[in-house]
Amino acid sequence: MSLTICCLPGIDASSSEEIIRAAFTDLKSNPIAEVNWKIYPYSPTVTFKIGYADNSIILKYNINERHVKACYTEHNDPVYKDSCVEFFISFDGKHYYNFEFNCIGSALVAYGTQDKASRVFLSKKQIETIKVNSRIQRTGNDFSWDLIVNIPINIFIHDNIKTLKGLKCTGNFYKCGDDLPIPHFLSWKAIDYPEPNFHLPAFFGELIFGKQ
């Protein structure tokens, strides 16, 4: 499974929410719809768009789900227990960064291998360089929310990333809510594993940063 990521002219790590929303209008939406574990069949409607600039990766998630929860307000809290979207990216196929955001923008960010003992949290100061904007509204019996995330490339402190243009790497995109009334664990690329686990680089897809 492969995804080509478009360059967004005129966008950078400091761009406003309004400018990013406008730039994302014509980008393709990608579903996060793989229900990998039958014991958790609930599948909220989730899509994402992704683009990049000279100095950042930009994501926009759109979610419609039955329940919304946002208990965690501090960076590196266990936001995956809330209404949460995630982006994992690896530049060497083994080590990877996990970016996890609840619906109000609290973030958990770490780096290492899939061996949990190896993973190191990034500092709250580093996480604060990520710009996050969220919107939540009630739609009938469900909730709709979207999240824009602007990740500066200098946050990849364990890799020497000078430019994203033409870069090939691997990653995956997720939606979860461990402590929601209806827990769920969705992915962009399917995961073949007996129990919920997103920390499996073997099941990452190919990410290609386009040259234009």
C-alpha positions as CSV (number, residue, x, y, z in Angstrom):
1,M,0.0,0.0,0.0
2,S,1.5,3.3,-1.1
3,L,0.6,7.0,-0.6
4,T,2.1,9.9,-2.5
5,I,2.1,13.1,-0.5
6,C,1.8,16.4,-2.4
7,C,3.9,19.5,-1.8
8,L,1.7,22.5,-0.8
9,P,3.1,25.7,-2.3
10,G,2.9,28.7,0.0
11,I,2.5,26.6,3.2
12,D,5.0,26.3,6.0
13,A,5.2,25.4,9.7
14,S,3.8,28.8,10.7
15,S,0.9,28.9,8.3
16,S,-2.5,29.8,9.7
17,E,-5.5,27.4,10.1
18,E,-7.4,29.3,7.4
19,I,-4.6,29.1,4.9
20,I,-4.1,25.4,5.5
21,R,-7.9,24.7,5.2
22,A,-7.9,26.5,1.8
23,A,-4.8,24.6,0.6
24,F,-6.4,21.2,1.6
25,T,-9.6,21.8,-0.3
26,D,-8.6,19.9,-3.4
27,L,-6.5,17.2,-1.8
28,K,-7.6,13.6,-1.9
29,S,-9.3,12.1,1.2
30,N,-7.9,8.8,2.4
31,P,-10.0,6.4,4.5
32,I,-9.0,5.0,7.9
33,A,-11.3,2.1,7.7
34,E,-9.5,-1.2,8.4
35,V,-11.3,-3.0,11.2
36,N,-8.4,-5.4,12.1
37,W,-9.9,-7.1,15.2
38,K,-13.4,-8.6,15.0
39,I,-13.9,-8.2,18.7
40,Y,-14.0,-4.4,18.1
41,P,-16.3,-4.1,15.1
42,Y,-17.4,-0.5,15.5
43,S,-16.1,1.7,12.6
44,P,-16.6,5.4,12.9
45,T,-16.2,7.3,9.6
46,V,-12.7,8.6,9.4
47,T,-10.7,10.2,6.6
48,F,-7.4,12.1,6.4
49,K,-5.6,14.4,4.0
50,I,-1.9,14.9,4.1
51,G,0.5,17.3,2.4
52,Y,4.0,18.7,3.1
53,A,5.9,22.0,2.9
54,D,9.6,22.7,3.0
55,N,9.7,22.5,6.7
56,S,6.6,20.6,7.9
57,I,4.1,17.8,7.4
58,I,0.5,18.8,7.5
59,L,-2.4,16.5,8.3
60,K,-6.2,17.1,8.4
61,Y,-8.4,14.4,9.9
62,N,-12.2,14.3,9.6
63,I,-14.1,12.1,12.0
64,N,-17.8,11.2,12.6
65,E,-18.4,9.0,15.6
66,R,-21.0,8.1,18.2
67,H,-19.1,9.4,21.3
68,V,-16.5,12.0,21.9
69,K,-14.2,12.0,25.0
70,A,-11.4,14.4,25.9
71,C,-10.2,13.8,29.5
72,Y,-6.5,14.3,28.9
73,T,-5.2,17.9,28.6
74,E,-1.4,17.6,29.1
75,H,1.1,16.5,26.4
76,N,2.3,12.9,26.8
77,D,-0.8,12.0,28.7
78,P,-2.4,8.7,27.4
79,V,-4.5,10.5,24.8
80,Y,-5.2,7.2,23.0
81,K,-7.8,6.5,25.7
82,D,-9.8,9.6,24.4
83,S,-11.2,10.2,21.0
84,C,-7.9,9.9,19.2
85,V,-6.2,10.0,15.8
86,E,-2.6,8.9,15.2
87,F,0.2,9.2,12.7
88,F,3.3,6.9,12.8
89,I,6.3,7.5,10.5
90,S,9.6,5.7,10.0
91,F,12.6,6.9,8.1
92,D,14.6,3.6,8.4
93,G,11.9,0.9,8.6
94,K,12.7,0.1,12.2
95,H,12.6,3.2,14.4
96,Y,9.6,5.4,14.2
97,Y,7.9,8.4,15.6
98,N,4.3,8.1,16.9
99,F,2.2,11.2,16.9
100,E,-1.1,10.7,18.8
101,F,-3.7,13.5,19.3
102,N,-7.0,13.6,21.1
103,C,-9.9,15.6,19.8
104,I,-8.9,18.8,21.7
105,G,-5.3,18.6,20.5
106,S,-3.4,17.1,23.4
107,A,-0.5,15.1,22.0
108,L,1.6,12.1,22.9
109,V,4.9,11.9,20.8
110,A,7.6,9.3,21.2
111,Y,10.4,7.6,19.2
112,G,12.1,4.2,19.2
113,T,11.5,0.7,18.0
114,Q,8.4,-1.5,18.6
115,D,10.1,-2.7,21.8
116,K,8.2,-0.4,24.3
117,A,11.3,-0.3,26.6
118,S,13.2,1.4,23.8
119,R,10.7,4.2,23.3
120,V,11.5,7.7,24.5
121,F,9.0,10.6,24.8
122,L,9.8,13.8,23.2
123,S,9.7,16.8,25.6
124,K,6.7,18.9,26.1
125,K,8.7,21.9,24.7
126,Q,9.3,20.0,21.5
127,I,5.7,18.9,21.2
128,E,4.5,22.5,21.6
129,T,6.2,23.3,18.3
130,I,3.4,21.3,16.6
131,K,0.5,23.5,15.6
132,V,-2.9,21.9,16.2
133,N,-6.4,23.2,15.5
134,S,-9.6,21.3,16.3
135,R,-13.3,21.7,15.7
136,I,-16.0,19.6,17.3
137,Q,-19.8,19.7,16.7
138,R,-22.9,17.6,17.4
139,T,-24.5,16.2,14.3
140,G,-27.7,14.4,15.2
141,N,-26.9,11.5,17.5
142,D,-23.2,11.6,16.6
143,F,-20.3,14.0,16.8
144,S,-18.2,15.4,14.0
145,W,-14.8,16.7,14.5
146,D,-11.7,17.6,12.5
147,L,-8.1,18.1,13.5
148,I,-5.4,20.0,11.6
149,V,-1.8,19.1,12.6
150,N,1.2,21.0,11.3
151,I,4.4,19.0,12.3
152,P,7.7,20.9,11.8
153,I,10.5,18.6,10.4
154,N,12.9,19.8,13.1
155,I,10.9,17.7,15.5
156,F,12.5,14.6,14.0
157,I,15.4,15.0,16.3
158,H,16.7,11.5,15.9
159,D,17.0,11.8,12.1
160,N,18.9,14.2,9.9
161,I,16.0,15.4,7.7
162,K,16.9,18.5,5.7
163,T,14.1,18.2,3.2
164,L,11.1,15.9,2.6
165,K,11.0,16.4,-1.2
166,G,11.5,13.0,-2.9
167,L,11.8,11.2,0.4
168,K,10.5,7.6,0.6
169,C,9.6,6.3,4.1
170,T,6.9,4.2,5.8
171,G,4.0,4.9,8.1
172,N,0.4,4.3,9.1
173,F,-2.6,6.3,10.2
174,Y,-5.0,5.3,12.9
175,K,-8.2,6.1,14.8
176,C,-8.8,4.7,18.3
177,G,-10.6,5.3,21.6
178,D,-9.5,2.8,24.2
179,D,-11.8,4.1,26.9
180,L,-14.7,5.2,24.9
181,P,-18.1,3.6,25.5
182,I,-17.5,1.7,22.2
183,P,-13.8,1.1,21.9
184,H,-12.4,0.9,18.4
185,F,-9.0,0.5,16.6
186,L,-9.0,1.4,12.9
187,S,-6.0,1.8,10.6
188,W,-5.2,3.0,7.1
189,K,-3.2,0.0,6.2
190,A,-4.4,-3.4,7.5
191,I,-2.7,-5.0,10.5
192,D,-2.4,-8.8,10.7
193,Y,-1.9,-9.4,14.5
194,P,-4.0,-11.3,17.1
195,E,-4.7,-8.3,19.3
196,P,-4.9,-4.5,19.0
197,N,-1.4,-3.1,18.4
198,F,-0.5,-0.1,16.3
199,H,3.3,-0.3,17.1
200,L,4.1,-2.8,14.3
201,P,6.3,-1.3,11.5
202,A,6.0,-4.5,9.5
203,F,2.5,-3.3,8.7
204,F,3.3,0.3,7.7
205,G,2.6,1.4,4.2
206,E,4.9,3.3,1.8
207,L,4.9,7.1,2.0
208,I,6.4,9.0,-0.9
209,F,6.9,12.8,-0.7
210,G,6.4,14.0,-4.2
211,K,9.0,16.1,-5.9
212,Q,6.4,18.8,-6.9
